[in-house]
Amino acid sequence: MKRLLVIQGGGRPKGNTSQLIEHFMAGARAAGHTVERFSLVTHEVKGCLGCNACRYGKPCIQKDGFQELLPKIQTADCIVFASPLYFWTFSSRIKALIERFYSMAQADPAPVLGRYETYPVRDCALLMTAADNYFWTFEQAASYYQFALIHYIGFHDKGMLLAGGCGDTNGKPQIDKTPHLKAAYEFGKGLYQF
Ligand SMILES: Cc1cc2nc3c(=O)[nH]c(=O)nc-3n(C[C@H](O)[C@H](O)[C@H](O)COP(=O)(O)O)c2cc1C
């Protein structure tokens, strides 16, 4: 059985993204996995300052939610990023966290073309919600996920659940009127079945 860490990058307390996460977690628990949820709304993680102290053997100089999150990332088998779609991509909170992964990088004596360092190898998955539901709605988010997290950082992709048509934030969350919650449960349950 696996240890899953769901990192929530935003969304209303009982909103579409929270509901999607809850159903995903219920499915994962039904399959016997241990699941922990970490909110970047209640635990602020700021973006990288580019000071490079971490490249000289020092811990990150910023003192924020990353110190609490780091050991959870280091012991998780799978990191599940969860975010509402904000201006056609991840929330800024998820992006800020990904920048802080810089401090986890290690020197690679023989990097492949276009890669400069190595990162801890983890599985990862993506959960997102959006108001729109066009074929291009999640294009930038999915592209960034594939490019930065899978191809560059080197996480192993366990899949994406991109839940469009959940209603905008002017009104009540609408995700319960879509098939996405059931799909999230099945996604969590089947994450390591194949
Ligand atoms: C700042 C902001 C930006 C948004 N940008 C988009 C967008 O680019 N495309 C879209 O389809 N929905 C967009 N939405 C709608 C949300 O992605 C959608 O309502 C989401 O399900 C809200 O999640 P929550 O219920 O967990 O808060 C945006 C909402 C906000 C508040």
The ligand as a Gaussian input file, in Angstrom:
#p B3LYP/6-31G(d) Opt

LIG

0 1
 C       -9.223000      33.951000      -9.968000
 C      -10.051000      32.946000     -10.744000
 C       -9.655000      32.608000     -12.018000
 C      -10.380000      31.663000     -12.740000
 N       -9.949000      31.316000     -13.993000
 C      -10.637000      30.395000     -14.703000
 C      -10.215000      30.032000     -16.017000
 O       -9.229000      30.524000     -16.543000
 N      -10.968000      29.115000     -16.685000
 C      -12.070000      28.527000     -16.142000
 O      -12.686000      27.696000     -16.793000
 N      -12.458000      28.825000     -14.876000
 C      -11.782000      29.738000     -14.153000
 N      -12.181000      30.071000     -12.885000
 C      -13.270000      29.289000     -12.252000
 C      -12.743000      28.220000     -11.333000
 O      -11.658000      27.503000     -11.888000
 C      -13.825000      27.185000     -10.994000
 O      -15.001000      27.796000     -10.573000
 C      -13.299000      26.231000      -9.941000
 O      -14.049000      25.032000      -9.965000
 C      -13.375000      26.852000      -8.550000
 O      -12.882000      25.948000      -7.607000
 P      -13.396000      25.928000      -6.090000
 O      -14.895000      25.668000      -6.140000
 O      -12.635000      24.798000      -5.500000
 O      -13.075000      27.241000      -5.496000
 C      -11.511000      31.029000     -12.149000
 C      -11.906000      31.396000     -10.853000
 C      -11.188000      32.356000     -10.160000
 C      -11.609000      32.716000      -8.755000

